[in-house]
């Protein structure tokens, strides 16, 4: 159904359908196993919310912060 990919980090998020409802899956190259959660048909709003949340999480890029005070 929906797919989001962050080209800078290689992370991806999918929202799809199963025979009994929906699934949300996220993968990131820094982690060996993907995150996957399933939902029943009546939980479509929750699946959509979790998809949007995971898109925000994997969409964030790590920025290097320099120390405010050099030692």
N, C-alpha and C positions, 0 to 999 in steps of 0.2 A: 504494500500500500504506500508507505512513505519511507524515504531513505535520506539520511543526512551523512555527509562525510566532511571531515576537516582535513584539507590537503596539507596543512602545515604539520600536523601530528600523526596523520594516518588513522585516526580514530573514526569509527563509523557507528551509526545508530539506525536500527530498522524497526518499523512498526508494521506488522503483518497480521494475516488471519490464519487461524487454525481451524480444524473441524468443529471445535467447541467454543471458539471465541477469538481472542487476539493474543499476540505476543509482542514483547518489546525486547530487543537484543542490542547490546552495545559491546563493541570490541575496541581495544586500544593496544598498540604494539608494545607498550610497557608492561602489559599484563598477559600471562600465558593463557588464561581462560576467559571467554566472553561472559558477560552478564546477560542472563535471559530470565524473563518473568512472563508467565502466562496469565490470562484473564478470561473470565467467562463473558458471554455475549452482553450481559447486562452491565458489565464493567467497562464499557467502551470509553466513557469519560475519564476514568482512572487510567486506562492504558494511554489515552491521548495526552493526559497531563504528564505521565511518567516519560513518554517519548519527548515532549517539549523540555522537560527538566534535564533529561540526559543529553539532548542536543545542546543545551546551554552549558552543561558541564564539559562535554568533549569539544565544544566550540571555543572554550577558553584556551588561550595560549599562555605558556609560561614565559614570563618576562624576567630577565635578569635584573635584579636590583643591586645597585652599588651601595655600599655602606655609607651612611650619612657622615660618619666621622672616620677618617682614614687613620689607621693605627701605626 
